Structures are given as C-alpha cells and as structure tokens.
C-alpha cells in the first residue's frame, strides 16, 4: 500500500454537521486502513470557544456514532487533530491562522502540502477562498488544493462570478468541486458496467432503448435545512448536480482516454447535447411539486422551520430530458426526485424496446437493466424465457447481483473515496468548471420560466403529485417501481 503524501488538512466548518457525519468518520477509516502518513495533521477551524480536548471529544463522538472504534488506535487518531478558534468572515483573523499553520508544519517537519476543505455556508465560500488565495500561495514542489461543497452558485451568472473569483488565485486543477454522489460506489461502477462489458455498451443507444428512468427519492423532509432549501429547491439542490452527473455517466460517449480530463470531456459533450427547455415543451416535460401534510399528520413543507409560509419552492421535480445526438436521438430520459416520498431510494432503469416474437399469444415484457444505488446496491437484468410446459408462453425472469449482499461492508463511504482522491490529486470524481457551466446553462433554460409553472401539492409519504404520473401517461409510459 502506498500511503498518501503527508499533508495538512485545514477544515473550515469543523463544528458543523458535514464534518461530524461524514468527514471525521471518513478520516478515521483512512487512518485505520493505513492510508494516512504519520505526519498527517487536521486543523479544525470554528467559532466556538473550544479547548483541544473539546474538539477531540467531538471528533471521537462523531466517529463512534458511525462505526466501531478500536481503543488501541483511537488515541493516536485523535492526536492528529488541532483546533483553531476564529471568525472566518473576518479577514484580520487569518493572520493568526497562518501562524498556526506554520507552527504545525514546523513541528512535524513536512513540506507545504495543504488541503483546504470548505464545509461552510455557501455565502462564506468567496471570503474564505480569497483569504486562502492571498495568504497561502502554492509552494514549489508541494500541492495546494481547495475542496468546495456544492452549491456552485444559484444560476449560471452567479456560478460564473464565483468561478472568476476563484481563478484569481487558484488554477483549475487546484479547485476540487465536490458532488458527493460521484463518490458512491455504484456511480463509479457505471463506467465499468458499460465499458468493461461488451454485453451492455453496444445496446445503449436509441436503436435498442425505449427510454430511461432515474429516480432519487428521500423519505424525510428538509429537516433543519429550511433556510437554505427555501432558496434552492429540488431543481438546484438535486437536478443541476447529482442527477445530471448520473445521467452523463450513463449516456456519454466512450471517452477518448480514461483519465480525469478524458472522462470530463465526454461528460461536457453530453451535457451540451441535452435539449434546453423551450416554452412550447415546458408543460409537457416538467412537473413540480411540494409536500403537504401527510396522512399521519406529517408536517407540510410550508410549516417547516425557516420556510416562508407562502413558499412556492418545489420539493419534487419530474422532468423529461431529450439528448440531441446520434446515439440517443428520440430516446427520452425521465427523472424524478423529491423530499418526503414513500421511501428512500435511488436507481436507474434502462427499458429496452419490446422484441417482436409472432408466435407468442401476448407480447413479451420489455427487457430492463436496473442499477440500484441506494439503499441496497446492485444490478438487476430482467429478460424473458419460455415458461416450462407444453404451451408457448414467455415469462420475465431476472439475474440479480446484490453488491450489498455479496460484499457486505466493502463499499466505501463516498467521502472516504473523495478525500483519498483529493490527497492523490485524482480529479475523476470532481466536477470541472465547464461541466458546471454546461449544467447551469441547461437548468437556467428552465429556471428562466420557473414562475410560469404550477407547483402541485402532494401528501408527505407519497410518491409525488399525481400530475407526474399523468406526464408519463401522455408519453405512453409509466413510472416503474423497482
């Protein structure tokens, strides 16, 4: 095993939920698996008046909540963490921070490899990035990388403005824009499933595929995110990033080379080929919804903390995408995503065209290739065989690979993979600026007409508004419960 290069990870927002639920447990996994070099250090930044012991206790509590902790190594793990109190919105506070950074690096004796992780509110991204850029230039022979959580703007204009701000101090390869969905095991598996199997890739085209369905549903509401979500909604929170990235991996052309630039070039080309939402197709291709009180008195969206009582923000979106290129022309991609739906579920269903077999008394079921992303991971292929007996009857059967069953506990948490790749400088799972630009250009074509669309209520705990089913019916299809 080649350990990751010694580095100082500087974590802005170390007292928040992302750090506690994802980053600290992921760092513990990297530590116990032997990936972190002994000189590795993590400097947590926060406004709370904590001692070093307070911070380390917080880290330990977070790790214990996610996985078993071994007593023989937890003390060594906690020793890599140091806390620095400051107000990151105040430029004057950064002078003391950079002194702490210098002292930590001198103490462990390694070069200036630095990984800056912004786990803060989006409105603080520019000021923090600006101070890092001014105060911590790249040192020759060492790396400097900036990890930023979505959202990357609210629209194309704000995304461009933010990117121009970053590029004043950082090269494109130093900016690691995180879409944590790309760290999920089954999304990484899509490329292997396609390009390492001649069985599937030649059939993934309009010649063979009737349509594709992508579903990402959540069983919970917005929780404590009302202040953020009411200014975002499902289109910005899920479609512009997670869903479009997933769609691109599934439908893009074979990359000219399988490195980070080749893969991202192929995705950008795909994004630019997706048809924009013109006025004449809007009502046929988009259904928006918002969860209302459920049958068990679940709280309505407008009653959530931080939400405007008159809010028209969508918590559900169902859309039809059309890809205008030779491979996919005429094959629609239907997506739906929502909060407070019937179950937590994410999957891709590829529905093949129906095969004609004249001797059958009734048409055979169309073949389906199903990629299950969560909660259970796996791949399911459904096809037809002759039913045993004297009559010629076709019945559907399935070949089911359950990754969760066959490899229990072996799918790394998304942030384990993302942190490891950030340390290595492997950019495959991070989104490049032209990807962001292309997806915002597409979604802006919808957002520009957003006020013209109704937002239909649906009871919490149901699979969205009935208008989403009606949209599928108009296209002679239906949502598939897989």
JONOR-V572427 format. One record per backbone hydrogen bond with DSSP energy under -1.0 kcal/mol. NH is the residue of the N-H (numbers start at 1). CO is the residue of the C=O. E is the energy in kcal/mol with one decimal. If there is no record, write none. Layout:
NH,CO,E
NH,CO,E
This chain:
4,35,-2.8
8,113,-2.6
9,41,-2.9
10,115,-2.4
11,43,-2.6
12,117,-2.5
13,45,-1.2
14,45,-2.1
16,13,-1.5
20,16,-1.8
21,17,-3.3
22,18,-2.2
23,18,-1.9
24,19,-2.9
26,22,-1.8
27,23,-2.6
28,24,-2.0
29,25,-2.0
30,26,-2.2
31,27,-2.3
32,28,-3.0
33,29,-2.0
34,31,-1.4
35,30,-2.4
40,37,-2.0
41,7,-1.8
42,80,-3.1
43,9,-3.0
44,82,-3.2
45,11,-2.9
46,84,-1.7
50,48,-1.9
55,51,-2.1
56,52,-2.6
57,53,-2.3
58,54,-1.9
59,55,-2.3
60,56,-2.4
61,57,-2.5
62,58,-2.1
63,59,-2.3
64,60,-2.7
65,61,-1.5
66,63,-1.5
67,63,-1.7
73,70,-1.3
74,70,-1.4
77,73,-2.1
78,74,-2.5
79,75,-1.4
80,77,-1.5
81,78,-1.6
82,42,-2.3
84,44,-2.8
86,46,-2.2
90,87,-2.1
93,90,-1.7
94,91,-1.4
97,93,-1.1
98,94,-2.6
99,95,-1.4
100,96,-2.0
101,97,-2.4
102,98,-2.1
103,99,-2.4
104,100,-2.5
105,101,-2.2
106,102,-2.3
107,103,-2.1
108,104,-1.6
109,105,-1.8
113,111,-1.6
114,143,-2.7
115,8,-2.5
116,145,-3.1
117,10,-2.5
118,147,-2.9
119,12,-2.5
119,117,-1.0
124,121,-2.2
125,122,-1.5
128,124,-2.2
129,125,-2.9
130,126,-2.4
131,127,-2.0
132,128,-2.4
133,129,-2.7
134,130,-2.3
135,131,-2.7
136,132,-2.7
142,139,-2.2
145,114,-2.3
146,174,-3.2
147,116,-3.7
148,176,-2.3
149,118,-1.1
159,155,-2.2
160,156,-2.6
161,157,-2.2
162,158,-2.3
163,159,-2.6
164,160,-2.7
165,161,-1.7
166,162,-2.3
167,163,-2.6
169,166,-1.8
170,166,-2.1
174,171,-1.7
175,172,-1.4
176,146,-3.3
178,148,-3.1
182,179,-2.3
183,180,-1.4
184,181,-1.6
188,184,-1.8
189,185,-1.5
193,189,-3.1
194,190,-2.3
195,191,-2.9
196,192,-2.1
200,197,-1.1
201,197,-1.5
203,200,-1.8
204,201,-1.3
205,203,-1.8
206,327,-3.4
208,205,-1.2
209,205,-2.7
210,351,-2.2
211,351,-1.5
212,332,-1.9
213,349,-2.8
214,334,-2.6
215,347,-2.4
216,336,-2.2
217,345,-3.4
218,338,-2.1
225,222,-2.0
229,225,-3.5
230,226,-2.3
231,228,-1.6
232,229,-1.9
233,229,-1.2
234,314,-2.2
237,233,-2.8
238,234,-2.4
239,234,-1.8
240,235,-2.4
243,238,-2.4
244,239,-1.5
245,241,-2.4
246,242,-2.2
247,243,-2.6
248,244,-2.1
249,245,-2.1
250,246,-1.6
251,247,-1.9
252,248,-2.5
259,257,-1.1
263,259,-2.7
264,260,-1.9
265,261,-2.4
266,262,-1.9
267,263,-1.8
268,264,-2.4
269,265,-2.2
270,266,-1.7
271,267,-2.9
272,268,-2.3
273,270,-1.4
274,271,-1.2
275,322,-3.2
278,276,-1.1
281,278,-1.2
285,281,-1.4
286,282,-1.2
287,318,-2.5
289,316,-2.1
290,456,-2.1
292,458,-3.1
294,298,-1.0
297,294,-1.8
301,291,-2.4
303,300,-1.4
304,301,-1.9
307,304,-1.8
311,308,-2.4
315,289,-2.3
316,289,-1.7
317,337,-2.5
318,287,-2.6
319,335,-2.5
320,285,-2.1
321,333,-3.3
324,273,-2.9
325,323,-1.5
329,325,-1.8
331,328,-2.5
333,321,-2.6
334,212,-3.1
335,319,-2.6
336,214,-2.1
337,317,-2.0
338,216,-1.2
339,315,-2.0
340,220,-2.7
341,218,-3.5
345,217,-2.3
346,374,-2.5
347,215,-2.3
348,371,-2.3
349,213,-3.0
350,369,-2.9
351,211,-2.4
352,367,-2.7
353,208,-2.9
360,357,-2.1
368,382,-1.8
369,350,-2.2
370,380,-3.2
371,348,-2.7
372,378,-2.7
373,346,-2.5
374,346,-1.6
378,372,-1.8
379,401,-2.2
380,370,-2.7
381,399,-2.8
382,368,-3.0
383,397,-2.0
385,395,-2.2
387,393,-3.9
393,391,-1.2
395,385,-2.8
397,383,-3.1
399,381,-2.7
401,379,-3.4
403,377,-1.1
404,377,-1.6
406,402,-2.7
407,403,-2.4
410,407,-2.0
416,413,-1.4
417,413,-1.3
418,414,-2.2
419,415,-2.5
420,416,-2.1
421,417,-2.6
422,418,-2.1
423,419,-2.3
424,420,-2.0
425,421,-1.6
426,421,-2.2
430,427,-1.8
431,177,-1.8
436,432,-1.7
437,433,-2.7
438,434,-1.9
439,435,-2.5
440,436,-2.4
441,437,-2.0
442,438,-1.8
443,439,-2.6
444,440,-2.9
446,443,-1.1
447,443,-3.0
448,444,-2.6
449,446,-1.7
450,447,-1.4
452,449,-1.8
453,450,-1.7
456,288,-2.6
458,290,-1.7
460,292,-1.7
461,340,-2.7
462,459,-1.7
464,462,-1.6
468,465,-1.6
470,466,-2.0
471,467,-1.9
472,468,-1.5
473,469,-2.2
474,470,-2.0
476,473,-2.0
477,472,-2.5
482,480,-1.0
